[in-house]
Amino acid sequence: MNIAVFAVLAIVFYLAAAIHIARGIVERARGGSTATRPAPILALLALALHAAVLYQGILTGSGLNLGIFNTVSLVAWVVAGVVVVASLVAPVENLALVLLPSAGLGIGLELLFPNERLLLASAPLGLRLHVVLSVTAYSLLTIAALQAVVIAVEERLLRTRRYLAAMQLLPPLQIAESLMFQFIIAGFFLLSLGLLSGLMFVEDIFAQHLVHKTVLSFAAWCIFAVLLWGRYRFGWRGRTALRYMFAGFLALLLAYFGTKVVLELILHRV
């Protein structure tokens, strides 16, 4: 079967799952039925088809094609997968409502704008491990950032005392904040391992075009380290925690995709 068919079916299943999740959230807010809907099954089917698309696009005879849109699609797949699994035990359906269609968008970008940046098959195992750690860390911190957006919306609603009925569509603030920090801790741990493993393969930071990526990645690591220390030492939460969360994620976003945009789409360096 043509890979485009897999891609279209994956997008359809992602959207169908998001629609079912939205209907479930609204019904629960109205005190309606909480019976299990087909959203998890639809999401798992979409993830399986998305995996097939990634397999075709990333695995090549010469190595791993980690071009920017392939990487966007890969991160979207990991993020969607984590949220779907987490939704079985935690109230993160609101995130899935956004992330599942975003994963479908990632597939579309991968197919419509093919580009190539190869990690050669001869690359050492440690470098491959660095890529896995980095992608997973970024994915977890992306979920944390989106959870932070949910918290910011809830706090805004509480402060203004407007549209309080919308609060019923969102998870309790304390639970949302706890989940955010759980994702931050997991992402920070993997980011630390990713940075350490990456340093082993830096030979000439300028010739390898790694200056901006390295500096921004370490800046993000420092920001998240301060945030976790502040949470442990002073119990940071609310606006203070959100400021550090968004600042750290912005640095990480620029490190991962900002440098890719400049190198691959503007300077056309592979």
ABEGO torsion letter per residue (X at the ends): XBAAAAAAAAAAAAAAAAAAAAAAAAAAAAGBBABBBAAAAAAAAAAAAAAAAAAAAABBAAEBBABAAAAAAAAAAAAAAAAAAAAAABBAAAAAAAAAAAAAAAAAAAAABBBBBBBBAABBAAAAAAAAAAAAAAAAAAAAAAAAAAAAAAAAAAAAGBGAAAAAABBBAAAAAAAAAAAAAAAAAAAAAAAAAAAAABABAAAAGAAAAAAAAAAAAAAAAAAAAAAAAAGBBEAAAAAAAAAAAAAAAAAAAAAAAAAAAAAGBX
